[in-house]
């Protein structure tokens, strides 16, 4: 198979929205209100716990890194080597501008797809993947991404998503059922709740074992961070 014949990685519809202006708004939104600041604090806290469960890895890939919201957290380990990548060059541009210079200096950032990561096999100890998987409704696409993660990490993956079994997920399901019954169609659905049993099965099929997980707010929030161990 020639390079031109090789299958192209999936191109997700939602990723097209990250213009320079939208990327700047994305960077600002987590500081916009007190509720956003508290939410960010909680997310940073459970992300820190997930990294600890992963053994405080020395070489981490932040993918997608967005505008570098977690770079300061990752840099708290003074001897950690930090790679950061995103599908959007605009997101990376904003990240380099808005994050502390001493942190930016430690980050090796580059543009790449989560389905075709521009790194060799087992290049990092851990892939740190926040706020991507809940955008991927296709099990086939999730499998392709997890397969690529399995190739690039030598040990662990910390990955967040929306799961069922909580108040927010039940409320969202009721809303979607109500919209469907009323014949209301959204232009484009780009956020999905994935049943826990289903995603944990997909993790195992991709060659990972669930080492543990952290819920944003147990029984209430959809957000969960899984720590996966490569088998």
Residue, then its C-alpha position, 0 to 999 in steps of 0.5 A: x500500500x502506498x502512502x496515498x492509498x493509506x486510510x485517512x484519519x477521521x475528520x470530526x465535524x466539531x473540530x472545524x469550528x476552532x478558528x482563532x477567534x473561537x480558540x481565544x473564547x475557549x481560553x477565556x471561558x473557564x475564567x468567565x464566571x465563579x461557577x466556571x472557575x470552581x468547575x475548572x478547579x474541580x477538574x484540575x483536582x481530579x486530573x491531578x489525582x488521575x496522574x497520581x494513579x498513573x504513577x506520576x508519569x515522567x513523559x506525558x502527551x497532552x492531546x488534545x491540549x486545546x489552549x493549554x489549560x492543563x499545562x501548569x498542572x503537568x508542569x508541577x512535576x519539575x522533571x516531567x517531559x511535556x508534549x502537547x498536541x492539538x488538531x487545531x493550529x489556532x488552539x496551539x497559537x493561543x496556548x503559547x500566547x496565554x500560558x505562563x512563559x516559563x511553562x510554555x518553555x517546557x512544552x513541546x507543542x505540535x499539530x497532529x490528529x488523535x487518530x494519527x499521532x505524529x510520534x513513534x511507538x511507545x514515545x510517552x509514558x502517558x497520554x493525557x486526553x481531556x474533553x475529546x472522547x465525549x465528542x466521538x459518537x461512533x464506536x468505530x472512531x473511538x476504536x481507531x483513536x484508542x488503537x492509536x493511543x495504545x501504540x503511542x503510550x508505553x504505560x497509561x492513558x488518562x481520559x475523560x468522557x461523559x458516562x451514564x448512571x448519574x443525574x445529568x445523564x438521565x436529564x440529558x436522555x429525557x431532554x433528547x427523548x422529548x426533542x425527538x417526540x416533538x420532531x425537533x432536530x438539532x443541526x449537529x450533535x457533537x456531544x455524547x453520553x457513553x454507557x459505562x459498560x460499553x466504553x469499558x468494553x471498548x477499552x479492553x478491546x483496545x488493549x487497556x485495563x481500567x486501573x481506576x476512575x474519578x467522577x467530577x461529582x459522583x451520582x450527579x455529573x456526567x464527567x468521569x476520568x478513567x486511568x487505563x493501563x496498557x496490556 
